[in-house]
């Protein structure tokens, strides 16, 4: 009898163990958190130390969760196609994309055979860290049953983000709302994205050093805002940089040997195909002269609306090309993008993190898994380098890939992308500098070193425009025989428009307006026609121009990339309406039209409200959003700024950083707003090097709490 009881007890223990395992209470690799040290500097930025890469990944997940668990969960919920349970209809739209492109299925099918064992351990350590935090603080979990998170969930997050950036969701939206025929290559983004990167070689600097400005322009808050960290393992992971919340690898940053920046580029990396349906059977499509059956799918979605969970089913199909949806115009379209089936991008970033020299960094890039992004690189070995990355399909010639192409022939079904070496790139140009500001890759240095746009296939869909930031940057760098560190910083923080840029030339007819035609605003027009094109704090003209352009751009529904490329046509009536709006707005909220730009444009968070200088499409960029009190709030642009100085003579480096708000997204944290003042003063802080130094000046040193 006693034996039977003990057997039953053992059986219950096994059942309980299994239940605990699937509930996330047990971990993947049983990392001991006491082996991990998190050092918080005076501004709360975490420096994470561990013996192994997986321990460091665990510590990164824990530290990031302490500072912004909400944004981390939003990205992970998207990866798990559960965002609708938190964000409602908006989130369900992204869940639909994840399921439509079968992102999770592809990751699960290819995880074991496409990733290296050491990187799998990193993902396992990260998953264990975030699960431990969710277990410790269950009250902070946004959606029930969203934990545990698996390594495959984390990887699905990377693939999902690449899919979003590939503009596949934008094309899906255009098909569904019936505007797909208006689609035009190069005008895809409706997001506030940008970035600057500047590399100066030892031949161009006044002291023989190598400089790099890492200056991504992202939203200042939320799931695509930058989180700063530093990672150290005894296995060679040694980097300071930025991640998006929930990222298991540093996306851009610097090591003792090298550094790199990313900027967004816009190659054409997603196509849509118009299917020909069988008139006798609408469930069949034409393919190489035959009628094939569409594979029908029902996509289940869960949406939380007004506190209620609602289950929704959406119909989609699958064909030889990929997922198929029916448009508002009644047609069936197939969509294909390499980003949806490339799962190695996270490992590519990991290899970039661990590269010790230029050759190893190039080897990491040769994984060729990043769907897009420019990479601008510098190192202590006196190399500067720029590569336009992208999974750009090799398309059949003779077709207009700007629009829908026929989806009835395997002839058009591309299966390869241009190899890395065929994409635009530069290494150590003679004039000693490289840059990118989301402009064409063929304007990246002095004229003699620039690539020729005609050398690249038109079907690659490469950018061909020079935006204001690129033009201004060139005009500031080119006249200087040598560049000092102070010159470098001054250029990076410039806040003026170039009168030679397409952006400013777009408004050339503004100076044709005769102020006397409009007596009520005659003085205002005359004043605005004397604008010096600098968004300085004291500039009252900047307030009038800023409000006028915001009104016109909003009315005409321009995207950020249409603005920066300068393809705008404003009529005199547009200007007059915009000026009257600006005058009315300033009188309503400020009782005057003489309002300083910094009184109108503010850098705000919580109780902190500071003056901002800069603006859209200047080098020190800021994107405004109208507030209820009539002010403009800075919501995107200058975010995590990193400036790196390599000394090739002694092999040392210096890093300087600042973030827009602080290291924490918790309003109750002292680090919620403590970087705002130096940020608006265009100051950075020096990054201390070495465990003992960092520990000596730390605000806190600890290990993640035991599970």
C-alpha positions as CSV (number, residue, x, y, z in Angstrom):
1,X,0.0,0.0,0.0
2,X,2.8,2.4,1.0
3,X,4.5,1.5,-2.4
4,X,1.4,2.4,-4.3
5,X,1.1,5.7,-2.4
6,X,4.7,6.6,-3.2
7,X,4.1,5.7,-6.8
8,X,1.1,8.0,-7.0
9,X,3.1,10.8,-5.3
10,X,5.9,10.3,-7.9
11,X,3.3,10.4,-10.7
12,X,1.8,13.6,-9.3
13,X,5.3,15.2,-9.1
14,X,6.0,14.3,-12.7
15,X,2.6,15.8,-13.8
16,X,3.3,18.9,-11.8
17,X,6.7,19.2,-13.2
18,X,5.3,19.0,-16.7
19,X,2.6,21.6,-16.0
20,X,5.2,24.0,-14.5
21,X,7.4,23.5,-17.6
22,X,4.7,24.4,-20.1
23,X,3.7,27.3,-17.9
24,X,7.1,28.8,-18.1
25,X,8.2,28.3,-14.5
26,X,11.2,26.2,-15.7
27,X,13.9,27.5,-17.9
28,X,15.6,26.3,-21.1
29,X,19.2,26.2,-19.9
30,X,19.0,26.7,-16.2
31,X,21.3,29.8,-16.1
32,X,22.3,30.8,-12.6
33,X,21.5,34.6,-12.4
34,X,24.1,35.0,-9.7
35,X,26.7,34.5,-12.4
36,X,25.5,37.7,-14.1
37,X,26.4,41.2,-13.0
38,X,24.4,44.3,-14.1
39,X,26.2,47.6,-13.5
40,X,24.0,50.7,-13.8
41,X,25.8,53.9,-14.5
42,X,24.8,57.3,-13.1
43,X,22.1,57.6,-15.8
44,X,20.8,54.0,-15.3
45,X,22.3,52.6,-18.5
46,X,23.0,48.8,-17.9
47,X,26.4,47.3,-18.4
48,X,26.0,43.5,-18.4
49,X,28.7,41.0,-17.5
50,X,28.7,37.2,-17.7
51,X,31.0,34.4,-18.4
52,X,29.0,33.1,-21.4
53,X,27.1,34.8,-24.2
54,X,23.9,33.1,-23.0
55,X,24.3,34.6,-19.5
56,X,24.8,38.0,-21.0
57,X,21.7,37.6,-23.1
58,X,19.8,36.6,-19.9
59,X,21.0,39.8,-18.2
60,X,20.1,41.9,-21.2
61,X,16.6,40.6,-21.2
62,X,16.2,41.2,-17.5
63,X,17.6,44.7,-17.6
64,X,15.5,45.7,-20.6
65,X,12.4,44.3,-18.9
66,X,13.2,46.4,-15.8
67,X,13.2,49.5,-17.9
68,X,10.6,48.9,-20.6
69,X,8.7,45.7,-20.2
70,X,5.7,47.1,-22.0
71,X,7.5,47.8,-25.3
72,X,9.3,44.5,-25.1
73,X,6.0,42.7,-24.8
74,X,4.5,44.7,-27.7
75,X,7.2,43.4,-30.0
76,X,6.9,39.9,-28.6
77,X,3.1,39.9,-28.8
78,X,3.5,40.9,-32.5
79,X,5.9,38.0,-33.0
80,X,3.3,35.6,-31.4
81,X,0.4,37.1,-33.4
82,X,-1.3,38.1,-30.2
83,X,-1.1,41.9,-30.4
84,X,-4.8,42.2,-31.1
85,X,-5.4,41.1,-27.5
86,X,-3.6,44.2,-26.3
87,X,-3.9,46.8,-29.0
88,X,-7.3,45.9,-30.4
89,X,-8.0,46.4,-34.1
90,X,-4.6,48.1,-34.7
91,X,-2.8,45.1,-33.2
92,X,-5.0,42.6,-35.1
93,X,-3.8,44.1,-38.4
94,X,-0.2,43.1,-37.5
95,X,-1.3,39.7,-36.3
96,X,-2.9,39.2,-39.7
97,X,0.4,40.0,-41.4
98,X,2.3,37.5,-39.3
99,X,-0.2,34.7,-40.1
100,X,-0.7,35.7,-43.7
101,X,3.0,35.3,-44.4
102,X,3.3,32.2,-42.2
103,X,6.3,33.8,-40.4
104,X,6.0,31.6,-37.3
105,X,5.6,28.5,-39.3
106,X,8.7,29.3,-41.4
107,X,10.8,30.0,-38.3
108,X,9.7,26.8,-36.5
109,X,10.5,24.7,-39.6
110,X,13.9,26.2,-40.2
111,X,15.2,27.1,-36.7
112,X,17.2,23.9,-36.2
113,X,18.9,23.8,-39.6
114,X,19.6,27.4,-40.3
115,X,21.1,28.7,-37.0
116,X,24.4,27.9,-35.4
117,X,24.4,26.2,-32.0
118,X,26.2,29.1,-30.2
119,X,23.6,31.6,-31.4
120,X,20.8,29.3,-30.3
121,X,22.2,29.4,-26.8
122,X,22.0,33.2,-26.9
123,X,18.3,33.1,-27.9
124,X,17.8,30.5,-25.1
125,X,19.5,32.6,-22.5
126,X,17.5,35.7,-23.6
127,X,14.2,33.7,-23.5
128,X,15.1,32.4,-20.0
129,X,15.8,35.9,-18.8
130,X,12.5,37.5,-19.9
131,X,10.5,34.5,-18.7
132,X,12.1,34.8,-15.3
133,X,11.1,38.4,-15.2
134,X,7.6,37.6,-16.2
135,X,7.4,34.9,-13.6
136,X,8.8,37.3,-10.9
137,X,6.3,40.1,-11.8
138,X,3.2,38.4,-13.2
139,X,1.2,41.6,-12.5
140,X,3.2,43.3,-15.3
141,X,2.2,40.8,-18.0
142,X,0.0,42.5,-20.5
143,X,-1.8,39.5,-22.1
144,X,-2.7,36.3,-20.3
145,X,-1.0,33.2,-21.6
146,X,1.5,35.2,-23.6
147,X,4.3,33.7,-21.6
148,X,6.5,31.7,-21.7
149,X,8.4,33.1,-24.6
150,X,10.5,30.6,-26.6
151,X,13.7,31.3,-28.6
152,X,11.6,30.8,-31.7
153,X,9.3,33.5,-30.6
154,X,12.2,35.9,-30.3
155,X,13.5,35.0,-33.7
156,X,9.9,35.4,-35.1
157,X,10.1,38.9,-33.8
158,X,13.2,39.7,-35.9
159,X,11.6,38.3,-39.0
160,X,8.4,40.2,-38.4
161,X,10.2,43.5,-38.0
162,X,12.1,42.9,-41.3
163,X,8.7,42.1,-42.9
164,X,7.3,45.3,-41.6
165,X,10.3,47.3,-42.9
166,X,10.1,45.5,-46.3
167,X,6.7,47.3,-46.8
168,X,4.8,44.1,-47.4
169,X,2.1,45.3,-44.9
170,X,1.8,48.6,-46.8
171,X,1.2,46.8,-50.0
172,X,-1.3,44.5,-48.3
173,X,-3.1,47.6,-47.0
174,X,-3.1,49.2,-50.4
175,X,-4.6,46.1,-51.9
176,X,-7.3,45.9,-49.3
177,X,-8.3,49.5,-49.5
178,X,-8.3,49.7,-53.3
179,X,-5.4,52.1,-53.8
180,X,-2.8,49.6,-55.0
181,X,-2.9,51.1,-58.6
182,X,-1.6,54.3,-57.1
183,X,1.4,52.5,-55.6
184,X,4.7,54.0,-56.7
185,X,8.2,52.7,-55.9
186,X,10.1,55.0,-53.6
187,X,6.9,56.4,-51.9
188,X,6.1,53.5,-49.6
189,X,6.9,54.6,-46.1
190,X,4.2,56.3,-44.0
191,X,6.4,56.0,-40.9
192,X,8.6,58.5,-39.3
193,X,12.0,57.0,-40.1
194,X,15.3,58.4,-41.0
195,X,18.9,58.4,-39.8
196,X,22.3,60.0,-40.4
197,X,25.8,58.4,-40.4
198,X,29.1,60.1,-40.9
199,X,32.5,58.4,-41.1
200,X,35.8,60.4,-41.2
201,X,39.1,58.6,-41.9
202,X,42.5,59.5,-40.5
203,X,43.5,61.2,-43.8
204,X,40.6,63.7,-43.3
205,X,40.8,64.3,-39.6
206,X,43.2,66.9,-38.1
207,X,44.7,64.5,-35.6
208,X,44.9,61.3,-37.6
209,X,41.9,59.7,-35.8
210,X,38.9,57.9,-37.3
211,X,35.5,59.3,-36.4
212,X,32.0,57.8,-36.7
213,X,28.6,59.4,-35.9
214,X,25.9,56.9,-35.2
215,X,22.8,59.0,-35.5
216,X,19.6,57.0,-36.0
217,X,16.3,58.9,-36.3
218,X,13.6,56.8,-34.6
219,X,10.5,57.4,-32.5
220,X,11.6,58.6,-29.1
221,X,9.2,56.2,-27.3
222,X,7.7,52.8,-27.8
223,X,8.6,49.6,-29.5
224,X,10.9,51.2,-32.1
225,X,12.7,53.5,-29.7
226,X,16.4,52.9,-28.8
227,X,17.5,51.2,-25.6
228,X,21.1,51.7,-24.7
229,X,23.3,49.0,-23.2
230,X,26.8,47.5,-23.0
231,X,27.5,43.8,-23.1
232,X,30.5,41.8,-21.9
233,X,31.1,38.0,-22.0
234,X,34.3,36.0,-21.6
235,X,33.4,34.4,-25.0
236,X,34.1,37.7,-26.8
237,X,30.8,39.6,-26.8
238,X,32.0,43.1,-26.0
239,X,29.9,46.0,-27.4
240,X,28.2,49.2,-26.4
241,X,25.1,50.1,-28.5
242,X,21.4,50.3,-29.0
243,X,18.6,47.7,-29.4
244,X,14.9,47.9,-29.9
245,X,13.0,46.7,-26.8
246,X,13.0,42.9,-27.0
247,X,16.1,42.6,-29.2
248,X,18.6,40.0,-28.2
249,X,21.5,41.5,-30.1
250,X,22.9,45.1,-30.4
251,X,21.7,46.6,-33.7
252,X,24.3,49.4,-33.9
253,X,27.1,50.5,-31.7
254,X,30.8,50.3,-31.1
255,X,33.4,47.9,-29.7
256,X,37.1,48.5,-28.8
257,X,38.0,47.7,-32.4
258,X,35.2,48.9,-34.7
259,X,31.8,50.6,-34.9
260,X,28.9,50.9,-37.3
261,X,25.8,52.8,-37.9
262,X,22.6,51.9,-39.8
263,X,20.4,54.2,-41.8
264,X,17.2,53.2,-43.5
265,X,17.3,52.7,-47.3
266,X,14.5,52.1,-49.7
267,X,15.4,49.4,-52.3
268,X,12.5,47.6,-53.9
269,X,12.3,44.4,-51.8
270,X,8.6,43.4,-52.1
271,X,6.5,42.7,-55.2
272,X,2.9,42.1,-55.9
273,X,1.5,39.9,-58.7
274,X,-2.0,40.1,-60.3
275,X,-3.5,36.7,-60.7
276,X,-5.6,35.5,-63.6
277,X,-8.6,33.5,-62.3
278,X,-10.4,30.8,-64.1
279,X,-13.7,32.2,-65.4
280,X,-15.3,28.8,-64.9
281,X,-13.8,28.3,-61.4
282,X,-12.8,31.3,-59.2
283,X,-10.8,29.0,-56.9
284,X,-8.2,28.4,-59.7
285,X,-5.5,30.6,-61.1
286,X,-3.5,30.4,-64.3
287,X,0.0,29.2,-64.1
288,X,2.2,28.3,-67.0
289,X,-0.8,27.6,-69.2
290,X,-2.6,25.5,-66.6
291,X,-5.3,26.1,-64.0
292,X,-4.1,25.4,-60.5
293,X,-6.2,25.4,-57.3
294,X,-5.7,28.2,-54.8
295,X,-4.9,26.9,-51.4
296,X,-7.5,28.4,-49.1
297,X,-6.7,29.5,-45.6
298,X,-8.8,30.8,-42.8
299,X,-6.7,33.1,-40.6
300,X,-8.0,33.2,-37.0
301,X,-7.6,36.5,-35.1
302,X,-8.4,37.4,-31.5
303,X,-9.2,41.1,-30.8
304,X,-9.8,42.8,-27.5
305,X,-12.4,45.6,-27.9
306,X,-14.0,47.3,-24.9
307,X,-12.6,44.6,-22.6
308,X,-14.2,41.8,-24.7
309,X,-12.3,39.2,-26.6
310,X,-13.7,38.8,-30.1
311,X,-12.7,36.0,-32.4
312,X,-12.5,37.0,-36.1
313,X,-11.7,34.9,-39.1
314,X,-10.2,36.3,-42.3
315,X,-10.0,34.5,-45.6
316,X,-6.7,34.3,-47.6
317,X,-5.2,32.0,-50.1
318,X,-1.8,30.6,-51.1
319,X,-0.3,30.0,-54.5
320,X,3.0,29.2,-56.2
321,X,4.1,32.8,-55.5
322,X,3.1,33.1,-51.9
323,X,0.1,34.5,-49.9
324,X,-2.9,35.8,-51.8
325,X,-5.5,38.3,-50.8
326,X,-8.5,39.7,-52.6
327,X,-8.4,43.5,-53.2
328,X,-11.2,46.0,-52.9
329,X,-11.1,46.1,-56.7
330,X,-12.1,42.5,-56.8
331,X,-8.8,41.2,-58.1
332,X,-6.6,38.6,-56.5
333,X,-3.0,39.6,-55.7
334,X,-0.1,37.5,-54.6
335,X,2.7,39.1,-52.5
336,X,6.3,38.0,-52.3
337,X,9.2,39.5,-50.2
338,X,12.5,37.8,-49.3
339,X,12.3,39.2,-45.8
340,X,9.4,36.9,-44.8
341,X,11.5,33.8,-45.2
342,X,14.9,34.9,-44.0
343,X,15.5,34.0,-40.4
344,X,19.2,34.5,-40.1
345,X,19.2,38.3,-39.6
346,X,19.4,38.1,-35.8
347,X,22.5,35.9,-36.1
348,X,24.0,38.3,-38.7
349,X,23.8,41.1,-36.1
350,X,25.3,38.8,-33.5
351,X,28.3,38.1,-35.7
352,X,28.6,41.8,-36.4
353,X,28.6,42.3,-32.6
354,X,31.4,39.9,-32.1
355,X,33.6,40.9,-35.1
356,X,37.2,41.8,-34.1
357,X,38.3,43.4,-37.3
358,X,37.1,44.5,-40.8
359,X,37.4,41.0,-42.3
360,X,35.3,39.4,-39.6
361,X,32.7,42.2,-39.9
362,X,32.6,41.6,-43.7
363,X,32.1,37.9,-43.1
364,X,29.1,38.7,-40.9
365,X,27.6,40.9,-43.6
366,X,28.1,38.0,-46.1
367,X,25.4,36.1,-44.3
368,X,23.3,38.5,-46.3
369,X,20.2,38.2,-44.2
370,X,19.3,41.9,-43.6
371,X,16.3,42.8,-45.8
372,X,17.4,46.5,-45.9
373,X,19.6,49.1,-44.2
374,X,22.7,50.9,-45.1
375,X,25.7,50.1,-42.9
376,X,28.4,52.8,-42.4
377,X,31.5,51.4,-40.6
378,X,34.7,52.7,-39.1
379,X,37.5,51.0,-37.1
380,X,40.8,51.6,-35.3
381,X,42.7,50.0,-38.2
382,X,41.9,53.2,-40.3
383,X,39.1,51.7,-42.4
384,X,35.8,53.4,-43.3
385,X,33.2,51.5,-45.2
386,X,29.7,51.9,-46.5
387,X,27.5,49.1,-47.9
388,X,23.9,49.4,-49.1
389,X,22.4,46.2,-47.8
390,X,19.2,44.6,-49.0
391,X,17.5,41.4,-50.1
392,X,16.7,42.7,-53.6
393,X,15.2,40.2,-56.0
394,X,16.8,39.6,-59.4
395,X,13.7,40.3,-61.5
396,X,12.9,39.5,-65.1
397,X,13.6,42.4,-67.4
398,X,10.9,44.0,-69.6
399,X,8.3,44.4,-66.9
400,X,7.1,47.4,-64.9
401,X,7.9,46.2,-61.3
402,X,6.7,49.5,-60.0
403,X,3.2,48.1,-60.3
404,X,1.6,44.7,-60.2
405,X,3.1,42.2,-62.7
406,X,1.4,39.2,-64.2
407,X,1.1,36.3,-61.7
408,X,0.6,33.6,-64.3
409,X,4.1,32.5,-65.2
410,X,7.0,30.9,-63.5
411,X,9.2,33.2,-65.7
412,X,8.5,36.1,-63.4
413,X,8.8,34.1,-60.1
414,X,12.2,35.2,-58.9
415,X,14.1,32.9,-56.5
416,X,17.4,34.7,-56.0
417,X,18.6,38.1,-54.7
418,X,21.5,40.2,-55.8
419,X,24.6,39.1,-54.0
420,X,26.2,41.4,-51.5
421,X,29.1,42.3,-53.7
422,X,26.7,43.6,-56.4
423,X,25.1,46.1,-54.1
424,X,26.5,49.7,-53.8
425,X,29.5,49.9,-51.5
426,X,32.6,52.0,-50.7
427,X,35.8,51.2,-48.9
428,X,38.3,53.9,-47.9
429,X,37.5,56.6,-50.5
430,X,40.5,58.9,-51.3
431,X,38.7,62.0,-50.0
432,X,38.5,60.4,-46.5
433,X,34.8,60.5,-45.7
434,X,31.5,58.7,-46.2
435,X,28.0,59.5,-45.2
436,X,24.4,58.5,-45.7
437,X,21.2,60.3,-44.7
438,X,18.7,57.9,-46.3
439,X,19.7,59.4,-49.7
440,X,21.0,57.7,-52.8
441,X,24.0,55.4,-52.3
442,X,25.5,57.2,-55.3
443,X,26.0,60.4,-53.3
444,X,28.1,59.3,-50.3
445,X,31.4,61.1,-50.6
446,X,33.2,63.6,-52.8
447,X,32.3,63.7,-56.5
448,X,35.4,61.9,-57.6
449,X,34.6,58.9,-55.4
450,X,30.9,58.6,-55.8
451,X,29.3,55.6,-57.6
452,X,27.4,56.0,-60.8
453,X,23.6,55.4,-60.6
454,X,23.6,54.0,-64.2
455,X,25.9,51.1,-63.1
456,X,23.0,49.5,-61.2
457,X,19.9,47.7,-62.6
458,X,16.9,49.9,-62.6
459,X,14.8,47.0,-61.3
460,X,16.8,47.1,-58.0
461,X,14.7,50.1,-57.1
462,X,17.6,52.0,-55.5
463,X,17.0,55.5,-54.2
464,X,18.0,58.1,-56.7
465,X,17.4,61.3,-54.7
466,X,19.6,63.6,-52.7
467,X,17.7,64.9,-49.6
468,X,18.4,68.1,-47.7
469,X,20.5,66.4,-45.0
470,X,22.8,64.8,-47.6
471,X,23.2,68.1,-49.5
472,X,23.8,70.1,-46.3
473,X,26.3,67.5,-45.0
474,X,28.3,67.6,-48.2
475,X,28.4,71.4,-48.2
476,X,29.7,71.4,-44.6
477,X,32.3,68.7,-45.1
478,X,33.7,69.2,-48.6
479,X,35.3,72.7,-48.1
480,X,37.3,71.5,-45.0
481,X,40.7,70.3,-45.8
482,X,40.9,68.6,-42.3
483,X,38.1,68.0,-39.8
484,X,38.6,68.4,-36.0
485,X,36.5,66.6,-33.4
486,X,34.8,69.9,-32.8
487,X,34.1,70.4,-36.5
488,X,32.7,66.8,-36.5
489,X,30.3,67.5,-33.7
490,X,29.2,70.9,-35.2
491,X,28.4,69.2,-38.5
492,X,26.5,66.4,-36.8
493,X,24.3,68.9,-34.8
494,X,23.7,71.3,-37.7
495,X,20.1,72.7,-37.8
496,X,19.9,74.6,-41.2
497,X,18.5,73.7,-44.6
498,X,20.6,73.9,-47.7
499,X,19.3,76.4,-50.2
500,X,20.6,74.0,-52.9
501,X,18.5,71.1,-51.7
502,X,15.5,69.7,-53.5
503,X,13.6,70.2,-50.2
504,X,14.0,74.0,-50.3
505,X,13.8,74.3,-54.1
506,X,10.3,72.7,-53.8
507,X,9.2,76.0,-52.3
508,X,10.8,78.3,-54.9
509,X,7.4,79.6,-56.1
510,X,6.8,80.9,-52.5
511,X,9.0,83.9,-53.4
512,X,6.8,84.6,-56.4
513,X,3.9,85.6,-54.1
514,X,3.2,89.3,-54.1
515,X,2.5,90.1,-50.4
516,X,0.3,93.1,-51.4
517,X,-2.3,90.7,-52.8
518,X,-3.1,89.7,-49.3
519,X,-3.4,92.8,-47.1
520,X,-4.4,90.8,-44.0
521,X,-1.1,88.9,-44.0
522,X,1.1,91.1,-46.1
523,X,3.7,91.7,-43.3
524,X,3.8,88.0,-42.5
525,X,4.5,87.0,-46.1
526,X,7.2,89.6,-46.4
527,X,8.8,88.4,-43.1
528,X,8.6,84.7,-44.2
529,X,10.2,85.6,-47.6
530,X,13.3,86.6,-45.6
531,X,13.7,83.2,-43.8
532,X,17.3,82.2,-43.2
533,X,16.5,78.5,-43.3
534,X,17.9,77.8,-39.9
535,X,15.7,76.2,-37.1
536,X,17.3,78.0,-34.2
537,X,15.6,78.5,-30.9
538,X,15.3,82.3,-31.2
539,X,14.0,82.2,-34.8
540,X,10.4,83.5,-35.0
541,X,10.3,82.9,-38.7
542,X,10.9,79.2,-38.1
543,X,7.6,79.1,-36.2
544,X,5.6,80.5,-39.1
545,X,7.4,78.2,-41.6
546,X,7.0,75.2,-39.4
547,X,3.3,75.6,-38.9
548,X,2.6,76.5,-42.6
549,X,4.4,73.4,-43.9
550,X,2.8,71.2,-41.2
551,X,-0.6,72.4,-42.4
552,X,0.2,71.9,-46.1
553,X,1.9,68.5,-45.7
554,X,-0.9,67.2,-43.6
555,X,-3.5,68.4,-46.0
556,X,-1.7,66.8,-49.0
557,X,-0.9,63.6,-47.0
558,X,2.8,63.5,-47.9
559,X,5.0,60.8,-46.4
560,X,8.3,61.6,-44.7
561,X,10.2,60.2,-47.7
562,X,8.3,62.3,-50.2
563,X,9.1,65.3,-48.1
564,X,12.8,64.6,-47.9
565,X,13.2,63.8,-51.5
566,X,11.6,67.1,-52.5
567,X,8.9,65.9,-54.8
568,X,6.3,68.5,-53.7
569,X,4.1,70.8,-55.7
570,X,2.6,73.6,-53.7
571,X,0.3,76.2,-55.2
572,X,0.1,79.8,-54.1
573,X,-3.3,79.0,-52.5
574,X,-1.7,76.2,-50.5
575,X,0.8,78.7,-49.1
576,X,-1.8,81.3,-48.3
577,X,-4.0,78.7,-46.5
578,X,-1.0,77.5,-44.6
579,X,0.1,81.0,-43.5
580,X,-3.4,81.9,-42.4
581,X,-3.5,78.7,-40.3
582,X,-0.1,79.6,-38.8
583,X,-1.2,83.1,-37.9
584,X,-4.5,82.0,-36.4
585,X,-2.7,79.2,-34.4
586,X,-0.1,81.5,-33.0
587,X,-2.6,84.2,-32.1
588,X,-4.8,81.7,-30.4
589,X,-2.2,80.0,-28.3
590,X,0.5,82.7,-27.9
591,X,-1.5,86.0,-28.6
592,X,1.3,87.0,-31.0
593,X,2.8,86.0,-34.3
594,X,6.3,86.8,-33.0
595,X,6.9,83.4,-31.3
596,X,10.3,81.8,-30.9
597,X,10.7,78.4,-32.4
598,X,11.8,77.0,-29.1
599,X,8.6,78.3,-27.4
600,X,6.5,76.5,-30.0
601,X,8.6,73.3,-30.5
602,X,9.1,71.5,-27.2
603,X,11.0,68.4,-25.9
604,X,8.5,66.9,-23.4
605,X,8.1,63.9,-21.2
606,X,6.3,63.7,-17.9
607,X,6.7,66.9,-16.0
608,X,9.8,68.0,-18.0
609,X,9.2,70.6,-20.7
610,X,12.2,72.0,-22.5
611,X,12.9,74.1,-25.6
612,X,13.9,72.3,-28.8
613,X,15.9,73.4,-31.8
614,X,16.1,71.7,-35.1
615,X,13.3,70.3,-37.1
616,X,12.2,68.0,-39.9
617,X,14.9,67.1,-42.5
618,X,17.7,69.1,-40.9
619,X,20.7,67.1,-39.7
620,X,19.8,67.5,-36.0
621,X,16.3,66.3,-36.8
622,X,13.1,66.5,-34.8
623,X,9.6,65.5,-35.9
624,X,6.8,67.6,-34.4
625,X,3.4,66.4,-33.2
626,X,0.6,68.9,-32.3
627,X,-0.3,69.0,-28.6
628,X,-3.6,70.1,-27.0
629,X,-1.9,73.3,-25.7
630,X,-0.9,74.4,-29.3
631,X,2.7,73.5,-28.9
632,X,4.6,71.0,-31.1
633,X,6.1,68.0,-29.2
634,X,9.3,66.4,-30.5
635,X,8.3,62.7,-31.0
636,X,11.0,61.3,-33.4
637,X,14.3,62.1,-34.9
638,X,17.4,62.6,-32.8
639,X,17.2,59.7,-30.4
640,X,20.2,57.6,-29.3
641,X,23.3,59.5,-30.4
642,X,26.7,57.8,-30.4
643,X,29.9,59.4,-31.4
644,X,33.1,57.3,-31.6
645,X,36.7,58.4,-31.8
646,X,39.3,55.7,-32.7
647,X,43.0,56.4,-32.3
648,X,44.9,54.2,-34.8
649,X,48.3,55.1,-33.3
650,X,47.7,53.5,-29.9
651,X,44.6,51.4,-30.6
652,X,42.4,53.1,-28.1
653,X,38.9,54.5,-28.6
654,X,36.5,56.9,-26.9
655,X,32.7,56.6,-27.0
656,X,30.2,59.4,-26.3
657,X,26.4,58.9,-26.1
658,X,23.1,60.5,-25.2
659,X,19.5,59.4,-25.4
660,X,16.5,61.6,-25.9
661,X,14.8,61.0,-22.6
662,X,16.5,58.5,-20.3
663,X,17.2,54.8,-19.9
664,X,13.8,53.9,-18.4
665,X,10.3,54.1,-19.7
666,X,8.9,54.0,-16.1
667,X,7.5,57.4,-15.2
668,X,8.4,56.7,-11.5
669,X,12.1,56.1,-12.3
670,X,14.7,58.9,-11.8
671,X,16.0,57.8,-15.2
672,X,12.7,58.6,-17.0
673,X,13.9,62.1,-18.0
674,X,17.4,62.6,-16.7
675,X,19.1,62.8,-20.2
676,X,16.7,65.4,-21.5
677,X,18.6,68.5,-20.5
678,X,22.0,67.5,-22.0
679,X,20.2,66.2,-25.0
680,X,18.6,69.5,-25.9
681,X,21.9,71.2,-25.1
682,X,23.5,68.9,-27.7
683,X,25.9,67.4,-25.1
684,X,27.0,63.8,-24.8
685,X,28.5,61.8,-22.0
686,X,31.8,59.9,-22.0
687,X,31.5,56.1,-21.8
688,X,33.7,54.7,-19.0
689,X,35.6,51.6,-20.0
690,X,36.4,48.6,-17.9
691,X,34.6,46.7,-15.2
692,X,36.3,48.3,-12.2
693,X,35.9,51.8,-13.6
694,X,32.2,51.2,-14.3
695,X,31.7,49.6,-10.9
696,X,33.4,52.5,-9.1
697,X,31.1,55.1,-10.6
698,X,27.9,52.9,-10.7
699,X,24.6,53.9,-9.2
700,X,23.8,50.2,-8.7
701,X,25.5,46.8,-9.0
702,X,23.4,43.6,-8.8
703,X,22.5,40.3,-10.3
704,X,19.0,39.5,-11.7
705,X,16.8,38.3,-8.9
706,X,16.7,34.5,-8.5
707,X,13.7,32.8,-9.9
